[in-house]
């Protein structure tokens, strides 16, 4: 009996330690790579390259070879673009150095030597990069919505036009529809995690949303 009580006492002493270990264990979200999660949730560069090709085939009479990706982030699209054809070049522009560093480590480094030579990343404000000219200039995932005034938005569109060849295309996504102005929460499973779009409120005066 004495031996049994000692074992029970030992077990009871061990339990708080186990609980402390669980409390100190990092959460899954804390260990996650946010850039990888973003790419898996909202990006599909192969589909985007296919879409660009299809649009050019429909409205132009030649293959698009040069791409300027404004607000490029990790330049996932630019890396996929140069992979898609041996003559294709890409320029990725972003103001945030950390995402460009991520791109160099996770995307550019995986390209073949001749592909790496055809992609350039520039840390700059997209408003300042208006040359040279490209077959396609793009701003995806509603990135240009960062410009909150008509003056800045117009300045960006003019710069995008200036950096696009006369027979080229400027491609962007429009944000709208009846659900764009109402609070809404949508979720879907993406591989081993759940992606949630949480739109809290809309300001009809400034036309801004909190999401």
C-alpha positions as CSV (number, residue, x, y, z in Angstrom):
1,X,0.0,0.0,0.0
2,X,2.8,2.4,0.9
3,X,4.4,1.8,-2.5
4,X,1.1,2.4,-4.2
5,X,0.6,5.8,-2.4
6,X,4.1,6.9,-3.4
7,X,3.4,6.1,-7.0
8,X,0.2,8.1,-6.8
9,X,2.0,11.0,-5.2
10,X,4.6,10.9,-7.9
11,X,2.0,10.9,-10.6
12,X,0.1,13.8,-9.1
13,X,3.4,15.8,-8.9
14,X,4.1,15.0,-12.6
15,X,0.8,16.3,-13.9
16,X,1.3,20.0,-13.3
17,X,4.7,19.7,-15.2
18,X,2.9,18.1,-18.2
19,X,0.3,20.9,-18.2
20,X,3.1,23.5,-18.0
21,X,4.8,21.9,-21.0
22,X,1.5,22.0,-23.0
23,X,1.0,25.7,-22.1
24,X,4.6,26.5,-23.2
25,X,4.3,24.6,-26.4
26,X,4.1,26.9,-29.4
27,X,0.8,27.1,-31.2
28,X,0.5,25.8,-34.8
29,X,-0.2,29.4,-36.0
30,X,3.0,30.6,-34.3
31,X,5.1,28.1,-36.2
32,X,3.4,28.6,-39.6
33,X,5.1,30.3,-42.5
34,X,2.7,33.2,-43.2
35,X,4.0,33.7,-46.8
36,X,3.4,30.1,-47.6
37,X,-0.1,30.2,-46.1
38,X,-0.9,33.3,-48.2
39,X,0.4,31.6,-51.4
40,X,-1.6,28.5,-50.8
41,X,-4.8,30.4,-49.9
42,X,-5.1,33.0,-52.6
43,X,-2.5,32.5,-55.3
44,X,-2.4,30.2,-58.3
45,X,0.4,31.5,-60.5
46,X,0.1,28.6,-63.1
47,X,-3.6,29.5,-63.6
48,X,-2.7,33.2,-63.8
49,X,0.0,32.6,-66.5
50,X,-2.5,30.5,-68.4
51,X,-5.0,33.4,-68.1
52,X,-2.5,35.9,-69.4
53,X,-1.7,33.7,-72.4
54,X,-5.3,33.2,-73.2
55,X,-6.1,37.0,-73.0
56,X,-3.1,37.8,-75.2
57,X,-4.1,35.2,-77.8
58,X,-7.6,36.6,-77.9
59,X,-6.7,40.3,-78.1
60,X,-3.1,40.4,-79.5
61,X,-1.3,38.6,-82.3
62,X,1.9,37.6,-80.5
63,X,3.2,35.8,-77.4
64,X,3.7,37.9,-74.3
65,X,7.3,37.6,-73.2
66,X,7.9,40.4,-70.6
67,X,6.0,40.8,-67.4
68,X,6.1,43.5,-64.7
69,X,4.5,42.4,-61.5
70,X,3.6,45.4,-59.3
71,X,3.2,44.7,-55.6
72,X,4.9,41.4,-56.3
73,X,5.3,40.2,-52.7
74,X,7.2,36.9,-52.8
75,X,7.2,37.1,-56.6
76,X,5.7,33.7,-56.9
77,X,4.0,34.8,-60.2
78,X,7.2,36.2,-61.6
79,X,9.1,33.0,-60.9
80,X,6.4,31.0,-62.5
81,X,6.4,33.3,-65.5
82,X,10.1,32.9,-66.3
83,X,9.6,29.1,-65.9
84,X,6.8,29.0,-68.5
85,X,9.0,30.0,-71.6
86,X,12.7,30.2,-72.3
87,X,12.4,33.8,-73.6
88,X,10.3,35.2,-70.8
89,X,11.5,37.9,-68.5
90,X,10.0,39.3,-65.3
91,X,10.4,42.4,-63.1
92,X,8.9,42.2,-59.6
93,X,8.4,45.4,-57.7
94,X,7.6,45.7,-54.0
95,X,8.3,48.1,-51.2
96,X,8.8,45.5,-48.5
97,X,12.3,44.1,-48.3
98,X,11.3,41.0,-46.2
99,X,9.0,39.5,-48.8
100,X,11.7,40.1,-51.5
101,X,14.2,38.3,-49.3
102,X,11.7,35.5,-48.9
103,X,11.3,35.3,-52.7
104,X,15.1,35.0,-53.2
105,X,15.3,32.2,-50.6
106,X,12.2,30.2,-51.6
107,X,11.6,30.9,-55.3
108,X,14.5,32.5,-57.1
109,X,17.0,30.0,-55.6
110,X,15.0,27.1,-57.1
111,X,15.1,28.5,-60.6
112,X,17.6,27.2,-63.1
113,X,20.6,29.6,-63.8
114,X,19.1,30.8,-67.2
115,X,15.8,31.4,-65.5
116,X,17.4,33.4,-62.6
117,X,19.0,35.6,-65.2
118,X,15.6,36.6,-66.6
119,X,14.0,37.7,-63.3
120,X,14.7,41.0,-61.5
121,X,13.4,42.1,-58.1
122,X,13.3,45.7,-57.2
123,X,12.7,47.2,-53.8
124,X,10.8,50.3,-54.6
125,X,7.5,52.2,-54.6
126,X,5.5,51.0,-57.7
127,X,4.7,54.7,-58.3
128,X,8.4,55.3,-59.1
129,X,8.9,52.5,-61.6
130,X,7.4,53.4,-64.9
131,X,10.0,52.1,-67.3
132,X,11.1,50.2,-69.3
133,X,8.0,48.9,-71.1
134,X,6.5,45.4,-70.8
135,X,4.1,43.2,-72.7
136,X,2.1,42.8,-69.4
137,X,1.9,45.0,-66.3
138,X,-0.2,43.4,-63.6
139,X,-1.5,44.2,-60.1
140,X,-3.2,41.2,-58.7
141,X,-5.1,40.4,-55.4
142,X,-6.5,43.9,-55.2
143,X,-3.1,45.2,-54.2
144,X,-3.6,48.6,-55.8
145,X,-6.4,49.3,-53.3
146,X,-3.7,50.5,-51.0
147,X,-4.1,53.8,-52.7
148,X,-6.8,55.6,-50.8
149,X,-7.1,58.8,-52.8
150,X,-8.2,59.3,-56.4
151,X,-5.0,61.3,-57.0
152,X,-2.7,58.5,-56.0
153,X,-4.8,55.8,-57.8
154,X,-4.8,57.9,-61.0
155,X,-1.0,58.4,-60.6
156,X,-0.5,54.6,-60.3
157,X,-2.7,53.8,-63.3
158,X,-0.9,56.4,-65.5
159,X,2.5,54.9,-64.4
160,X,1.2,51.4,-65.2
161,X,0.1,52.6,-68.6
162,X,3.5,54.2,-69.2
163,X,5.3,50.9,-68.4
164,X,3.1,48.9,-70.7
165,X,3.9,48.6,-74.4
166,X,1.5,50.1,-76.9
167,X,0.3,46.6,-77.9
168,X,0.6,45.2,-74.4
169,X,-1.9,44.8,-71.5
170,X,-2.4,46.1,-68.0
171,X,-4.1,43.4,-66.0
172,X,-5.7,43.9,-62.6
173,X,-8.6,42.5,-60.5
174,X,-11.7,44.6,-59.6
175,X,-13.3,44.4,-56.2
176,X,-17.1,44.7,-56.2
177,X,-20.5,43.1,-56.1
178,X,-23.3,43.1,-53.6
179,X,-21.3,41.2,-51.0
180,X,-18.4,43.7,-51.2
181,X,-20.2,46.1,-48.9
182,X,-21.6,43.8,-46.2
183,X,-20.0,42.1,-43.2
184,X,-19.3,38.6,-44.1
185,X,-17.1,35.6,-43.0
186,X,-16.2,32.8,-45.4
187,X,-14.0,29.8,-44.7
188,X,-12.6,27.0,-46.8
189,X,-10.2,24.2,-46.2
190,X,-6.8,24.5,-47.9
191,X,-4.6,21.4,-47.5
192,X,-3.9,21.1,-43.8
193,X,-5.4,24.5,-42.6
194,X,-8.5,26.6,-42.9
195,X,-8.5,29.9,-44.7
196,X,-11.0,32.5,-43.4
197,X,-12.0,35.7,-45.1
198,X,-13.3,38.0,-42.4
199,X,-14.9,41.3,-43.6
200,X,-16.0,43.3,-40.5
201,X,-17.4,46.6,-41.8
202,X,-17.7,48.9,-44.8
203,X,-17.5,52.7,-44.7
204,X,-19.8,54.2,-47.4
205,X,-18.2,57.6,-47.1
206,X,-14.6,56.6,-47.7
207,X,-15.5,53.4,-49.6
208,X,-13.1,51.5,-47.3
209,X,-13.6,48.0,-45.8
210,X,-12.0,46.5,-42.7
211,X,-11.1,42.9,-43.4
